[in-house]
Amino acid sequence: MSKQQKQLTMTILMTPDMANFSGIVHGGALLQLLDRAAYACAARYSKKYVVTASLDQVSFKAPILVGELVTLYANVNYVGRTSMEVGIKAIAEDLKSHEQRHTTSCYFTMVAKDDDGKSTPVPALNLTTELDKKLYQAGKMRLEMRREINQRNLELHVEIPEDFG
Ligand SMILES: CC(C)(COP(=O)(O)OP(=O)(O)OC[C@H]1O[C@@H](n2cnc3c(N)ncnc32)[C@H](O)[C@@H]1OP(=O)(O)O)[C@@H](O)C(=O)NCCC(=O)NCCS
C-alpha cells in the first residue's frame, strides 16, 4: 500500500499588497491563500481536479503583520464519497524574533470533479495512527454539524423582496 499524500505545508511571506494601511493582513487575502492550500492538498490527495464546496469554522485568532512568514499546515481529515474535509492551521512567524503564533484555523470541504464536471469518488483514507483516527472522527462530527446547520438555516430563510433597499 503506497503512502497517501494527505498533508501539505505552504509557507508565504506577507507582502504590503496583502495588507491594510496599518500593515495588518486582510482577512480576504489570507482566505485566498488558505483556499489555495486546501485546493493543492485535496487535489494531490485525490489526484483529481477539486472545487471548494464550503468553508467553515474560520477563526482569526490573532492579526498577521506585513513582513511575517506564514506557514499553512493542511491535512485531509475526513473523506466522504466525493468530498474531503481539509483542516488548515496558520502559524505566523516574526522573522527577527522567530516568535511563532497560531493565528488562524478553518475547515474546507473540497469536492472532486471528473472531466465532465461531475462529482467523482475519491480514495478512502488510510487511518494508520491514533491521530488520523481522531481527526477522522472529528471531521465526521463536523460533517453532521454542517448538515444540521444547513437544515436549520433553510428554516430561517427570509425571502428578500426585489425592491428591497
Ligand atoms: C459543491 C458542488 C460540487 C456540489 O455538487 P453537487 O452535484 O450538488 O453534489 P452532490 O449533491 O452530488 O454532492 C457531492 C458532494 O459534495 C458535498 N456537498 C455538496 N454541497 C456541499 C456544501 N454546500 N458544503 C459541503 N459539502 C457539500 C456532498 O455532501 C457530497 O459529498 P459526498 O460525495 O462525500 O457525500 C457543486 O454545487 C459545485 O460545483 N459548486 C461550485 C463550486 C465552486 O465553483 N467553488 C468555487 C467557488 S468560487
The ligand as a Gaussian input file, in Angstrom:
#p B3LYP/6-31G(d) Opt

LIG

0 1
 C      -20.394000      21.890000      -4.292000
 C      -20.754000      21.095000      -5.522000
 C      -19.529000      20.370000      -6.045000
 C      -21.821000      20.064000      -5.122000
 O      -22.161000      19.417000      -6.305000
 P      -23.498000      18.525000      -6.435000
 O      -23.551000      17.926000      -7.790000
 O      -24.651000      19.310000      -5.911000
 O      -23.056000      17.480000      -5.479000
 P      -23.682000      16.249000      -4.794000
 O      -25.028000      16.502000      -4.179000
 O      -23.508000      15.083000      -5.716000
 O      -22.625000      16.172000      -3.616000
 C      -21.280000      15.910000      -3.870000
 C      -20.548000      16.020000      -2.552000
 O      -20.464000      17.399000      -2.196000
 C      -20.913000      17.550000      -0.863000
 N      -21.512000      18.871000      -0.799000
 C      -22.461000      19.378000      -1.614000
 N      -22.752000      20.636000      -1.253000
 C      -21.967000      20.919000      -0.191000
 C      -21.810000      22.064000       0.644000
 N      -22.500000      23.187000       0.465000
 N      -20.914000      22.000000       1.649000
 C      -20.188000      20.881000       1.868000
 N      -20.287000      19.770000       1.102000
 C      -21.170000      19.793000       0.097000
 C      -21.915000      16.437000      -0.650000
 O      -22.064000      16.146000       0.727000
 C      -21.251000      15.306000      -1.396000
 O      -20.239000      14.710000      -0.606000
 P      -20.003000      13.097000      -0.616000
 O      -19.985000      12.650000      -2.050000
 O      -18.666000      12.942000       0.018000
 O      -21.104000      12.514000       0.177000
 C      -21.382000      21.991000      -6.644000
 O      -22.506000      22.663000      -6.143000
 C      -20.401000      22.989000      -7.203000
 O      -19.671000      22.674000      -8.150000
 N      -20.394000      24.215000      -6.642000
 C      -19.478000      25.266000      -7.114000
 C      -18.076000      25.041000      -6.573000
 C      -17.204000      26.208000      -6.922000
 O      -17.264000      26.731000      -8.014000
 N      -16.376000      26.622000      -5.950000
 C      -15.594000      27.799000      -6.099000
 C      -16.395000      28.974000      -5.665000
 S      -15.859000      30.473000      -6.405000

